[in-house]
Amino acid sequence: MKYDEFYKLCEKVYEPITNFEKSCLPLCAAENEQSEFTKIPLKSFIQDKYIMGGIEEYQEHNNFIGSNNLFELYNLLNRLSSELFKSMYADGRTLTGVNTISLLLMSLFKNNDKILISDEECGGHSSMPKLCKRLGIKTCSMPYDYNNYDFDYEKLNTLLLDDSIKGILICQSDMIFQPKLEKIKMDKNKILIYDATQVLGLIASKKIRNYLEFFDSSYQFIMAGSTHKTLPGPTNGLILTNSSDIINKIDLKINPDYLRNVQLHQIMSLIFTLEEFSIFGKEYCEHMVKVANMLGKLLEEKGFNIVKKDKIYTETHQIFILMDSKIVDKFIMRCQVYKITLNARKKQIYNGSGIRIGTQLIARYGWNYDELKIISEVLYKVYLECIDENTNYSNYIISEVKNLSKRKMIKYTFEENIIDLTNKLFKL
């Protein structure tokens, strides 16, 4: 292909993506935006390098010449994770959230083992039952209390008396209140995997409870997840534990058995994210949850049915709007037209159907009451169009979304002088 043709094809593909990104109203709970500081390593030659083995100690046998220098990245990740998460072991070799859980299941369980999982109806990740089935792991749904938006721990603890159950996998995609894991009567011979993808940043900032500080090293407890939601890092995985038993089981299984080419530029970007977060994360997450509750209140005042418990709309970045299924379909179609990113949900946790909103990205822009008031009005007018086909607020909605898009500027990160200084590190 000639370069001119290639360029035009790339432009045709990429231009609509960038135009949408610049002009959309980002309320999707699954996405965040990296700062210029944390993206610096993604341009580094380090992405071309290769290292084999675990992260506990460098394995020289069958490794690549010079890879001993790369091993120091693992040590740096461990140090920063220990400060933020109080973890003894931090593994960033996995590629995504689902890849992380896949490799943990492959390393810790065997064919015909039985585990309890959070199912899709209560907000659990839809991939988990399929993944377990493919690996030959039998699953049973964890009992859930839909009135309290948490697991039914009395029934759960009764199930755990069954010796055939080898562990628990909690993997919530929809979460406005963190599960109270301290209520689980955990047998130390069973494994508890908590996929905290949605709330890793909130845990690191101490906005919500860190269960690595509850389950001591005698428990086989793992906190893991993806690093690009409330923790605004690269699309990467992170495994955290204080259990020596778990470390011994996974360290040399993940690499070299199940994963070979570790993405070192991603790991270094995650390292930069943790450094940035250690300085700005607390303020960012405070604002994130504040914004979520402010927006929940504004939407409720407009007549939306917003889930809340004890007058609190959420402890996380997520807001649940309960809505009739037919209206949800119309609402999503209009949001697509107006470039408003959010998620339709057809699950029992939404009383059958609803909308999930996330505030992690608008909080990253530093948006506050003025912007939230506009957002609530925009969503209300979208809703009015759904219930009355003769109503048309398109001029207002398009104008306000366009005005809001002009206010997108990343906050809670380093100034330009620090970015310029850091860039000098990466000149080969």
C-alpha positions as CSV (number, residue, x, y, z in Angstrom):
1,M,0.0,0.0,0.0
2,K,1.3,3.4,-0.9
3,Y,1.7,5.8,2.1
4,D,-0.7,8.4,0.7
5,E,-3.4,5.7,0.5
6,F,-2.5,4.4,4.0
7,Y,-2.7,7.9,5.4
8,K,-6.1,8.6,4.0
9,L,-7.4,5.3,5.3
10,C,-6.1,6.0,8.8
11,E,-7.6,9.5,8.7
12,K,-10.9,8.0,7.6
13,V,-10.8,5.6,10.6
14,Y,-9.3,7.8,13.3
15,E,-10.9,11.2,12.6
16,P,-14.4,10.1,13.6
17,I,-12.9,8.6,16.8
18,T,-11.1,11.8,17.8
19,N,-14.1,14.0,16.8
20,F,-16.4,12.0,19.0
21,E,-14.0,11.9,21.9
22,K,-13.6,15.7,21.8
23,S,-17.3,16.4,21.6
24,C,-19.0,13.7,23.7
25,L,-20.4,14.0,27.3
26,P,-18.5,11.2,29.1
27,L,-20.7,9.5,31.7
28,C,-19.6,5.9,31.1
29,A,-18.5,4.3,34.3
30,A,-15.9,2.1,32.5
31,E,-13.6,4.7,31.0
32,N,-11.1,7.2,32.3
33,E,-8.4,9.4,30.7
34,Q,-4.7,9.2,31.3
35,S,-2.6,12.3,32.0
36,E,0.3,13.3,29.9
37,F,2.6,12.4,32.8
38,T,1.3,8.7,32.9
39,K,1.5,8.3,29.1
40,I,5.2,9.2,28.9
41,P,6.4,5.5,29.2
42,L,4.0,4.4,26.5
43,K,6.3,6.0,23.9
44,S,9.4,4.4,25.4
45,F,11.6,1.7,23.7
46,I,11.0,-0.4,26.8
47,Q,7.9,-1.9,25.0
48,D,10.3,-3.8,22.8
49,K,12.0,-5.6,25.7
50,Y,11.4,-9.1,27.0
51,I,11.7,-10.6,30.5
52,M,10.7,-14.1,31.7
53,G,9.7,-15.5,35.1
54,G,8.1,-14.3,38.3
55,I,8.4,-11.0,40.2
56,E,9.5,-12.5,43.6
57,E,13.1,-12.9,42.5
58,Y,14.9,-12.7,39.2
59,Q,15.3,-16.0,37.3
60,E,18.5,-15.9,35.4
61,H,18.1,-19.4,33.8
62,N,16.6,-19.2,30.3
63,N,16.1,-15.5,30.6
64,F,17.2,-12.7,28.2
65,I,20.6,-11.0,28.5
66,G,20.0,-7.6,30.1
67,S,16.6,-8.5,31.5
68,N,18.0,-8.3,35.1
69,N,17.8,-4.5,34.6
70,L,14.1,-4.7,33.6
71,F,13.4,-6.7,36.8
72,E,13.8,-3.5,38.8
73,L,10.5,-2.3,37.4
74,Y,8.8,-5.0,39.3
75,N,10.5,-3.9,42.5
76,L,9.4,-0.3,41.9
77,L,5.8,-1.3,41.2
78,N,5.8,-3.4,44.4
79,R,7.1,-0.4,46.5
80,L,4.5,2.0,45.2
81,S,1.7,-0.5,45.6
82,S,2.8,-1.3,49.1
83,E,2.5,2.4,50.0
84,L,-1.0,2.8,48.5
85,F,-2.6,-0.6,49.0
86,K,-0.6,-2.1,51.9
87,S,0.3,-5.1,49.8
88,M,3.2,-7.4,50.1
89,Y,3.0,-8.6,46.5
90,A,2.0,-6.5,43.5
91,D,1.9,-8.1,40.1
92,G,1.3,-5.9,37.0
93,R,2.2,-8.5,34.3
94,T,-1.4,-9.3,33.3
95,L,-2.9,-7.3,30.4
96,T,-6.5,-6.4,31.3
97,G,-9.0,-7.0,34.1
98,V,-10.5,-10.1,32.5
99,N,-7.1,-11.4,31.6
100,T,-6.1,-11.0,35.2
101,I,-9.0,-13.0,36.5
102,S,-8.5,-15.6,33.8
103,L,-4.8,-16.2,34.8
104,L,-5.7,-16.3,38.5
105,L,-8.4,-18.9,37.9
106,M,-6.0,-21.0,35.8
107,S,-3.3,-20.8,38.4
108,L,-5.4,-21.4,41.5
109,F,-8.1,-23.8,40.6
110,K,-8.3,-27.1,38.6
111,N,-10.9,-28.9,36.5
112,N,-14.1,-29.7,38.4
113,D,-13.3,-27.4,41.3
114,K,-16.4,-25.5,42.6
115,I,-16.5,-21.8,43.5
116,L,-19.1,-19.2,44.4
117,I,-19.3,-16.2,42.1
118,S,-21.3,-12.9,41.9
119,D,-23.7,-13.3,39.0
120,E,-24.7,-10.8,36.4
121,E,-28.1,-10.1,37.9
122,C,-26.6,-8.6,41.0
123,G,-24.0,-6.6,39.0
124,G,-21.4,-9.3,38.5
125,H,-19.2,-9.3,35.4
126,S,-21.0,-11.2,32.6
127,S,-17.7,-12.9,31.4
128,M,-17.0,-14.7,34.7
129,P,-19.5,-17.6,34.4
130,K,-18.5,-18.2,30.8
131,L,-14.8,-18.1,31.7
132,C,-15.2,-20.5,34.6
133,K,-17.2,-22.9,32.4
134,R,-14.5,-22.9,29.7
135,L,-11.9,-23.7,32.3
136,G,-14.0,-26.5,33.7
137,I,-14.6,-24.7,37.0
138,K,-18.1,-25.3,38.5
139,T,-19.9,-22.2,39.8
140,C,-22.7,-21.4,42.1
141,S,-24.2,-17.9,42.4
142,M,-23.6,-16.0,45.7
143,P,-26.9,-15.1,47.5
144,Y,-27.7,-11.4,47.1
145,D,-29.9,-9.0,49.2
146,Y,-31.4,-6.7,46.6
147,N,-32.9,-4.4,49.2
148,N,-29.5,-3.6,50.7
149,Y,-27.4,-3.8,47.5
150,D,-25.1,-6.3,49.1
151,F,-24.6,-10.0,49.5
152,D,-26.8,-12.1,51.8
153,Y,-24.0,-13.0,54.2
154,E,-26.0,-15.3,56.4
155,K,-26.9,-17.5,53.4
156,L,-23.4,-17.1,51.9
157,N,-21.7,-18.3,55.1
158,T,-24.0,-21.3,55.2
159,L,-22.9,-22.2,51.7
160,L,-19.2,-21.9,52.7
161,L,-19.7,-24.7,55.2
162,D,-19.6,-27.0,52.2
163,D,-16.1,-28.4,51.9
164,S,-16.5,-28.9,48.2
165,I,-16.4,-25.2,47.6
166,K,-12.8,-24.1,47.0
167,G,-13.2,-20.4,46.8
168,I,-15.1,-17.2,46.0
169,L,-14.9,-14.8,43.1
170,I,-16.5,-11.4,43.6
171,C,-16.4,-9.4,40.4
172,Q,-18.8,-6.5,40.4
173,S,-19.2,-4.3,37.3
174,D,-22.2,-2.5,38.9
175,M,-21.4,-1.2,42.4
176,I,-22.7,1.8,44.3
177,F,-21.8,0.3,47.7
178,Q,-18.7,-1.8,48.3
179,P,-19.5,-5.3,49.6
180,K,-18.9,-5.8,53.3
181,L,-16.4,-8.6,52.9
182,E,-15.6,-8.6,56.6
183,K,-19.0,-10.4,57.1
184,I,-17.7,-13.4,55.2
185,K,-16.7,-16.2,57.5
186,M,-13.8,-17.2,55.4
187,D,-12.1,-20.5,55.8
188,K,-8.4,-20.0,55.5
189,N,-8.2,-23.1,53.2
190,K,-10.5,-21.4,50.7
191,I,-9.5,-18.7,48.2
192,L,-11.2,-15.3,48.1
193,I,-10.6,-13.2,44.9
194,Y,-12.0,-9.7,45.0
195,D,-12.0,-8.1,41.6
196,A,-11.9,-4.4,42.6
197,T,-11.6,-3.0,39.1
198,Q,-14.3,-0.4,39.6
199,V,-13.0,0.9,42.9
200,L,-9.2,0.4,43.0
201,G,-8.6,4.2,43.0
202,L,-11.2,4.6,45.8
203,I,-9.4,2.0,47.9
204,A,-5.9,3.4,47.2
205,S,-7.1,6.8,48.3
206,K,-8.7,5.4,51.5
207,K,-12.1,6.7,50.4
208,I,-13.5,3.2,51.0
209,R,-12.2,0.2,52.9
210,N,-9.1,-1.7,51.9
211,Y,-9.6,-5.4,52.6
212,L,-5.9,-6.1,52.3
213,E,-5.8,-4.6,55.8
214,F,-8.6,-6.8,57.1
215,F,-7.6,-10.2,55.7
216,D,-4.1,-10.8,57.2
217,S,-1.4,-12.9,55.5
218,S,-3.0,-16.1,56.9
219,Y,-6.0,-15.8,54.6
220,Q,-5.8,-16.7,50.9
221,F,-7.1,-13.3,49.9
222,I,-6.4,-11.5,46.6
223,M,-7.5,-8.1,45.5
224,A,-7.1,-7.6,41.7
225,G,-8.5,-5.8,38.7
226,S,-8.0,-3.5,35.8
227,T,-6.3,-0.1,36.3
228,H,-8.2,2.4,34.1
229,K,-11.4,3.3,36.0
230,T,-11.2,5.1,39.3
231,L,-7.5,4.5,39.1
232,P,-6.8,6.5,35.9
233,G,-4.0,4.4,34.5
234,P,-3.3,2.3,31.4
235,T,-5.4,-0.7,30.4
236,N,-3.5,-3.1,32.5
237,G,-4.1,-5.7,35.2
238,L,-2.9,-5.6,38.8
239,I,-2.8,-8.4,41.4
240,L,-2.3,-7.6,45.1
241,T,-2.0,-10.0,48.0
242,N,-0.3,-10.5,51.3
243,S,-0.7,-14.3,51.2
244,S,2.5,-16.3,50.8
245,D,0.5,-19.3,49.8
246,I,-1.1,-17.4,46.9
247,I,2.3,-15.9,45.9
248,N,3.8,-19.4,45.7
249,K,0.9,-20.6,43.6
250,I,0.8,-17.8,41.0
251,D,4.2,-16.2,40.7
252,L,5.8,-18.7,38.2
253,K,2.4,-19.8,36.8
254,I,1.4,-16.5,35.3
255,N,4.8,-16.2,33.6
256,P,6.3,-18.3,32.0
257,D,3.4,-20.8,32.0
258,Y,0.3,-18.8,30.9
259,L,1.8,-15.5,29.8
260,R,5.1,-14.8,28.0
261,N,5.6,-11.4,26.6
262,V,5.0,-8.9,29.4
263,Q,4.1,-5.4,28.3
264,L,6.7,-3.5,30.2
265,H,5.7,0.0,28.8
266,Q,2.2,-0.7,30.3
267,I,3.7,-1.6,33.6
268,M,5.9,1.5,33.7
269,S,2.8,3.6,32.8
270,L,1.1,2.0,35.8
271,I,4.1,2.9,37.9
272,F,3.8,6.5,36.8
273,T,0.0,6.3,37.6
274,L,0.6,5.1,41.1
275,E,3.2,7.9,41.7
276,E,0.7,10.5,40.4
277,F,-2.1,9.0,42.5
278,S,0.0,9.0,45.6
279,I,0.1,12.8,45.4
280,F,-3.3,13.7,43.8
281,G,-5.4,10.6,44.3
282,K,-7.0,11.5,47.7
283,E,-8.3,14.8,46.5
284,Y,-9.4,13.4,43.1
285,C,-11.4,10.5,44.7
286,E,-13.0,12.8,47.3
287,H,-14.2,15.0,44.4
288,M,-15.3,11.9,42.4
289,V,-17.7,10.6,45.1
290,K,-18.9,14.1,46.0
291,V,-19.8,14.7,42.3
292,A,-21.6,11.4,42.1
293,N,-23.8,12.2,45.0
294,M,-24.4,15.8,43.9
295,L,-25.4,14.5,40.4
296,G,-27.6,11.8,42.0
297,K,-29.5,14.5,44.0
298,L,-29.9,16.8,41.0
299,L,-31.3,14.0,38.9
300,E,-33.7,12.9,41.7
301,E,-34.9,16.5,41.9
302,K,-35.7,16.3,38.2
303,G,-37.9,13.2,38.9
304,F,-35.5,10.4,38.0
305,N,-35.8,7.3,40.2
306,I,-32.2,7.2,41.7
307,V,-31.2,4.3,43.9
308,K,-30.0,5.3,47.3
309,K,-29.5,3.8,50.8
310,D,-29.7,5.8,54.0
311,K,-29.9,9.0,52.0
312,I,-26.6,8.2,50.2
313,Y,-26.8,7.7,46.5
314,T,-23.4,6.1,46.2
315,E,-20.1,5.3,47.9
316,T,-18.4,5.0,44.5
317,H,-18.3,6.7,41.1
318,Q,-21.4,5.0,39.9
319,I,-25.1,6.2,40.0
320,F,-28.0,3.8,39.3
321,I,-31.1,5.2,37.6
322,L,-34.1,2.9,37.6
323,M,-36.2,3.2,34.4
324,D,-38.8,1.3,32.4
325,S,-37.2,-1.1,29.9
326,K,-38.9,0.5,26.8
327,I,-37.8,4.0,28.0
328,V,-34.3,2.7,28.5
329,D,-34.0,1.6,24.9
330,K,-35.3,5.0,23.7
331,F,-33.0,6.8,26.1
332,I,-29.9,5.0,25.0
333,M,-30.7,5.6,21.3
334,R,-31.1,9.3,21.9
335,C,-27.9,9.5,24.0
336,Q,-26.1,7.9,21.1
337,V,-27.3,10.6,18.8
338,Y,-26.4,13.4,21.3
339,K,-23.0,11.8,22.0
340,I,-23.7,11.1,25.7
341,T,-21.8,8.0,26.9
342,L,-23.5,5.9,29.5
343,N,-24.8,2.3,29.9
344,A,-28.2,0.6,29.6
345,R,-28.6,-2.1,32.2
346,K,-31.2,-5.0,32.1
347,K,-30.5,-6.6,35.5
348,Q,-32.3,-7.4,38.7
349,I,-30.1,-5.0,40.6
350,Y,-31.8,-2.2,38.6
351,N,-35.3,-3.7,39.3
352,G,-35.1,-5.1,35.8
353,S,-33.8,-2.2,33.9
354,G,-32.0,1.1,34.2
355,I,-29.1,3.3,33.4
356,R,-25.6,3.3,34.9
357,I,-23.7,6.6,35.1
358,G,-20.0,7.1,36.1
359,T,-18.4,10.3,37.4
360,Q,-14.8,9.3,37.4
361,L,-14.0,11.2,34.2
362,I,-16.0,14.4,34.7
363,A,-14.5,14.5,38.2
364,R,-11.0,14.2,36.5
365,Y,-11.9,17.4,34.7
366,G,-12.7,19.1,38.0
367,W,-16.3,19.7,37.0
368,N,-18.6,20.8,39.9
369,Y,-22.1,22.0,40.6
370,D,-22.5,24.3,37.6
371,E,-21.6,21.5,35.1
372,L,-23.6,19.0,37.0
373,K,-26.7,21.1,36.9
374,I,-26.4,21.4,33.1
375,I,-25.9,17.6,32.9
376,S,-29.0,16.9,34.9
377,E,-31.0,19.3,32.7
378,V,-29.6,17.7,29.5
379,L,-30.5,14.1,30.7
380,Y,-34.0,15.3,31.8
381,K,-34.7,16.8,28.4
382,V,-33.5,13.5,26.8
383,Y,-35.9,11.7,29.0
384,L,-38.8,14.0,28.1
385,E,-38.1,13.3,24.4
386,C,-38.4,9.6,25.2
387,I,-41.8,9.8,26.9
388,D,-43.3,12.3,24.4
389,E,-42.3,11.8,20.7
390,N,-43.7,15.3,19.9
391,T,-41.2,16.9,22.3
392,N,-37.9,18.1,20.7
393,Y,-35.1,19.6,22.8
394,S,-32.4,18.7,20.3
395,N,-31.1,22.3,19.8
396,Y,-30.7,22.8,23.6
397,I,-29.1,19.3,24.2
398,I,-26.6,19.6,21.3
399,S,-25.6,23.1,22.4
400,E,-25.1,22.3,26.0
401,V,-23.1,19.1,25.3
402,K,-20.9,21.1,22.9
403,N,-20.4,23.8,25.6
404,L,-19.5,21.2,28.2
405,S,-17.0,19.5,25.9
406,K,-15.0,22.7,25.8
407,R,-14.4,22.4,29.5
408,K,-12.5,19.1,29.3
409,M,-9.1,19.5,30.9
410,I,-7.4,16.9,33.0
411,K,-6.8,17.9,36.6
412,Y,-5.1,16.1,39.5
413,T,-1.8,15.7,37.7
414,F,1.6,17.2,37.5
415,E,2.5,20.6,36.0
416,E,4.2,21.0,32.7
417,N,7.7,21.5,34.2
418,I,7.5,18.0,35.9
419,I,6.3,16.5,32.6
420,D,9.2,18.1,30.7
421,L,11.7,17.0,33.3
422,T,10.4,13.4,33.2
423,N,10.4,13.3,29.4
424,K,14.2,13.7,29.6
425,L,14.4,10.3,31.3
426,F,13.1,8.6,28.2
427,K,15.5,9.9,25.6
428,L,17.6,6.9,24.6
